[in-house]
Amino acid sequence: MPASLDVAVTDAPDSIAAWLSERGVYRVSTRAGDTVHVEPVVADAGPALALHRVPVRGARDAIDAGVDVVLTGDPEAVAYARTRADLTSLPSVWNRTYMLLVRAAPSSDGDPAPALDTLRAELAADAVRVEARPATAMRAGSCVEPRGATTPATGVTDAARPRIVFPRGDDVARALAARLVALGATRRGLLAALAGSVANAGDALRAEGVDPREAAQAVESGGALAAVIPVSPMRFPECGFGAVPITNADLTRVIPLIQTRERLIARRSLTDRALAALAQAVSDSSQVGP
């Protein structure tokens, strides 16, 4: 391993830094803007890391700027790396599932028709700028992640604001919400495969970013018709795709949309052992959650 590595990530570097700290092998030394510096707890036990957050569209620029490692799901950056003899690319696991939470009872809303599979395939293929695949099933008995008290929801028949919310700062969730809003104006029948209540909003439907802690709560409280949220299978693996952060499962329908993963683009000058260690660390830390 080299003494230090520059690592560019298109997710929050704080989540990776926190995971490394919790493992007891690294500690955060400094923070400056979108960069977090971590160093090994035991001297010479590993490289010091400078974790830089870059926008998804900035992954290729980071490569050209000379960083040692880039963690990204941007297909253009991955394709560019394949043209460079000095770079190699390793996939992480499928570590994030994007769910649609809908304020509706399962028996009264949505249609599990082939149109739903068609919609998932379209979302995975061209709605997002990351490597994605359709999420087509949920394990029986998927669990609910414990949450504190929220504003009580009084029933699924109450009017909810005609919006689809998503965690602010999550580009994939934003793109999915925007595509669903567009479908409400152009292909309402396909959107109805997800939820009739969302499709019925028609041209009034809007996508809006909110605090990540408030996205699911907005559906339960009637502040939104639906929410697009990411969940991780690493947390509560017995739940299949991961636990869904809702407090009232009776008023919220949960629909898997797509799964995503990143790739580790690194310089070939790193040894195979170093690349394997980095790939394992990336896969483990990225599964903890957004």
Sequence and secondary structure as in RCSB ss.txt:
>XXXX:A:sequence
MPASLDVAVTDAPDSIAAWLSERGVYRVSTRAGDTVHVEPVVADAGPALALHRVPVRGARDAIDAGVDVVLTGDP
EAVAYARTRADLTSLPSVWNRTYMLLVRAAPSSDGDPAPALDTLRAELAADAVRVEARPATAMRAGSCVEPRGAT
TPATGVTDAARPRIVFPRGDDVARALAARLVALGATRRGLLAALAGSVANAGDALRAEGVDPREAAQAVESGGAL
AAVIPVSPMRFPECGFGAVPITNADLTRVIPLIQTRERLIARRSLTDRALAALAQAVSDSSQVGP
>XXXX:A:secstr
  SEEEEEESS HHHHHHHHHHTTSEEEEEEETTEEEEEESSTTSS EEEEEE  GGGHHHHHHHT SEEEE  H
HHHHHHHT TTEEEEE    EEEEEEESS TTTS   SHHHHHHHHHIIIIISSSEEEE     TT  B      
     TTS   SEEEEETT HHHHHHHHHHHHHHHH HHHHTTT HHHHTTGGG EEEEE TTTHHHHHHHTS S
EEEEEE SSSSGGGSS  B  S GGG EEEEEEEEE EEEEETTS HHHHHHHHHHHHHHHTS  
